[in-house]
C-alpha cells in the first residue's frame, strides 16, 4: 500500500500536520485541504486513494455534507472515507456511516491507531490485486514500476498515454465518451479540450504498435473502447 495518496481535510493546520507526518512515515503520499470546496477540487483532480474527512468544516459545506455528495457522484463514489471528529455521540457515528463513510475515528486519536484503521479500510476497499501487473496477450502493464512491455520489449510512452492505457486495461469492453475519459484520466478539474483525447489516443496506438493498436477501438458517435474482440 506504500505510495497510496491520502487527502486530509481538516480546518486545523496542526492536526493536518500531525496526521501528515504519521502517514508519510508510514509511506503514504499526503494531500491537504482546509475546506470542502478545495477538498472537492482536489478529489476530482487527483483522485486520492482515501479521504480523512473532518466532520466540522468552515464555510457552507460540512464534512458530512461533502461525504454525502462524494458518495452520490459516480466519479468519487468508490473512494473510501474515514470521518474524523470530536463528536463521540452514537447518533453522529451512525449518521456518518449512513452517508457512506467507511470508518469513524473520534478525536483525540493516536497516529498509530489512525494508520492501522486506514490500512484496514484500504484493504477492504481496494481489490487484492490492485498493484498486480495487468497482462493481455503480450501486452504487460506493471502499476508498481509504471512500466509497459510489449512482447517482452519496454514500450516508450508518455505519462498521459500510460494513464490512458492503465484505465483502459482495467475497464475493458465498455465504450467511454471523450468527456468521461477526460474526467477519469486527466481529472475533472483540468480544463482540456475533448479533441486532446484524440491526440493522446493516436499516440497510445503508435506506442502499442501494429500488434496491439487495434485494442484501442473507435466507437463512432461515442468515443473509445478497449477490447480484445474485433
C-alpha positions in Angstrom: 0.0 0.0 0.0 3.1 2.3 0.1 2.7 5.2 -2.3 -1.1 5.5 -1.9 -2.4 9.0 -1.7 -4.4 10.2 1.2 -6.4 13.5 1.3 -6.5 15.1 4.8 -9.5 17.5 5.1 -9.4 19.5 8.3 -9.5 23.2 9.0 -7.0 22.9 11.9 -3.4 23.1 10.5 -1.7 21.4 13.5 -4.0 18.4 13.2 -3.3 18.1 9.4 0.4 18.4 10.1 0.3 15.7 12.8 -1.6 13.3 10.5 0.6 14.1 7.5 3.8 13.3 9.5 2.4 10.0 10.7 1.1 9.0 7.2 4.3 10.0 5.4 6.4 8.0 7.9 4.1 5.0 7.0 4.9 5.5 3.3 1.8 7.4 2.2 1.6 10.5 0.0 -0.5 13.3 1.6 -2.7 15.9 0.1 -4.3 18.6 2.3 -7.4 20.8 2.2 -9.0 23.0 4.9 -12.5 23.4 3.5 -15.0 21.3 1.5 -14.7 23.3 -1.7 -10.9 22.9 -2.0 -11.2 19.3 -1.0 -13.7 18.5 -3.7 -11.5 20.1 -6.4 -8.5 18.1 -5.2 -10.6 14.9 -5.1 -11.8 15.3 -8.7 -8.4 16.3 -10.0 -6.1 14.0 -8.1 -8.4 11.0 -7.2 -6.8 10.2 -3.8 -7.0 6.6 -2.6 -8.7 7.5 0.7 -10.1 10.7 2.3 -9.7 11.6 6.0 -12.6 14.0 6.5 -13.3 16.2 9.5 -17.0 16.4 10.5 -16.9 20.2 11.2 -15.6 22.4 8.3 -15.8 26.1 7.8 -17.9 27.6 5.0 -21.3 26.5 3.8 -20.5 22.7 3.4 -19.8 20.4 6.4 -17.8 17.3 6.2 -20.9 15.1 6.4 -22.4 17.0 3.5 -19.3 16.6 1.5 -19.2 12.9 2.2 -22.8 12.6 1.1 -22.0 14.4 -2.2 -19.0 12.3 -2.9 -20.9 9.1 -2.4 -23.6 10.3 -4.8 -21.3 11.2 -7.6 -20.2 8.3 -9.8 -16.6 9.6 -10.3 -16.0 9.7 -6.5 -18.4 7.2 -5.0 -15.7 4.4 -4.8 -13.2 6.5 -2.8 -13.2 5.3 0.9 -13.8 7.9 3.6 -12.8 7.9 7.2 -14.7 10.6 9.3 -12.6 12.5 11.9 -14.4 14.3 14.6 -14.5 15.4 18.2 -18.2 14.3 18.3 -18.3 11.0 20.1 -22.1 10.6 20.4 -23.5 7.4 19.0 -26.0 9.2 16.7 -23.2 11.1 15.0 -21.3 7.9 14.3 -24.5 6.4 12.8 -25.1 9.5 10.7 -21.5 9.4 9.3 -21.8 5.7 8.4 -25.2 6.2 6.9 -24.0 8.7 4.3 -21.3 6.2 3.2 -18.3 6.8 5.4 -16.2 3.6 5.7 -15.0 4.3 9.3 -15.2 6.8 12.1 -12.4 8.0 14.4 -13.1 10.3 17.4 -10.5 12.9 18.4 -8.2 12.7 20.1 -6.7 9.6 18.5 -3.2 8.2 18.3 -1.3 8.3 15.0 -0.7 4.6 15.3 -4.4 3.9 15.6 -5.2 6.1 12.6 -2.6 4.4 10.4 -3.9 0.9 11.5 -7.6 1.9 10.8 -6.6 3.5 7.5 -4.8 0.3 6.3 -7.8 -1.8 7.2 -10.1 0.4 5.2 -7.8 0.4 2.2 -7.6 -3.4 2.4 -11.4 -3.7 2.4 -11.9 -1.0 -0.3 -9.3 -2.0 -2.8 -9.1 -5.1 -4.9 -6.5 -7.5 -3.7 -4.7 -7.4 -7.0 -4.8 -3.5 -7.4 -1.0 -3.5 -7.6 -0.6 -6.7 -9.6 0.6 -6.5 -13.3 -2.1 -6.5 -15.9 -1.5 -8.7 -18.9 -3.3 -9.1 -22.2 -1.5 -11.4 -24.6 2.0 -10.0 -24.8 1.0 -6.6 -23.5 2.0 -6.1 -19.9 1.4 -3.1 -17.6 3.1 -3.1 -14.2 1.4 -0.5 -11.9 4.2 -0.6 -9.3 7.1 0.2 -11.7 4.9 2.2 -14.1 6.4 0.2 -17.0 4.7 -1.2 -20.1 6.3 -4.1 -22.1 5.2 -5.4 -25.4 6.2 -9.0 -26.2 9.0 -8.5 -23.6 10.3 -5.2 -25.0 9.9 -2.0 -23.0 7.4 0.4 -24.6 8.1 4.1 -24.9 5.1 6.2 -23.9 4.4 9.4 -22.1 2.7 9.6 -18.7 -0.7 10.5 -20.1 -0.6 7.6 -22.6 0.3 5.3 -19.6 -2.6 6.5 -17.6 -4.9 6.1 -20.6 -3.7 2.5 -21.1 -4.0 1.7 -17.4 -7.6 3.0 -17.3 -8.5 1.1 -20.5 -6.9 -2.2 -19.3 -8.8 -2.1 -16.0 -12.1 -1.0 -17.7 -12.3 -3.3 -20.8 -15.2 -3.8 -23.1 -17.0 -0.6 -22.3 -17.3 2.5 -24.5 -16.3 5.8 -23.0 -17.0 9.3 -24.3 -14.2 11.8 -24.6 -15.7 13.7 -21.6 -15.6 10.6 -19.5 -12.0 9.8 -20.4 -11.1 13.4 -19.5 -12.7 13.0 -16.1 -11.1 9.6 -15.4 -7.6 10.2 -16.8 -7.0 13.9 -16.7 -9.3 14.8 -13.8 -12.4 16.8 -14.0 -10.7 19.9 -12.6 -8.3 20.2 -15.6 -9.5 22.2 -18.5 -8.6 20.3 -21.6 -10.4 20.2 -24.9 -12.0 17.0 -25.8 -10.1 16.8 -29.1 -6.9 16.5 -26.9 -8.1 13.0 -26.1 -7.9 12.1 -29.8 -4.3 13.3 -29.9 -3.3 11.0 -27.0 -5.3 8.1 -28.3 -3.2 8.4 -31.6 0.0 8.5 -29.5 -1.1 5.5 -27.5 -1.9 3.5 -30.6 1.5 4.4 -32.0 3.2 3.3 -28.8 1.3 0.0 -28.8 2.5 -0.8 -32.4 0.8 -2.8 -35.1 0.3 -5.9 -32.9 -1.8 -4.1 -30.2 -3.0 -0.8 -31.6 -6.3 -2.4 -32.6 -7.2 -3.0 -28.9 -8.0 0.7 -28.6 -11.1 0.9 -30.8 -13.0 4.0 -32.0 -16.8 3.8 -31.2 -18.5 6.0 -33.8 -20.8 8.6 -32.2 -19.5 7.8 -28.7 -15.7 7.7 -28.1 -13.4 4.8 -27.5 -13.4 1.3 -26.1 -10.6 -1.1 -25.1 -11.4 -4.6 -26.4 -9.8 -7.8 -27.4 -12.7 -8.5 -29.7 -12.6 -7.4 -33.3 
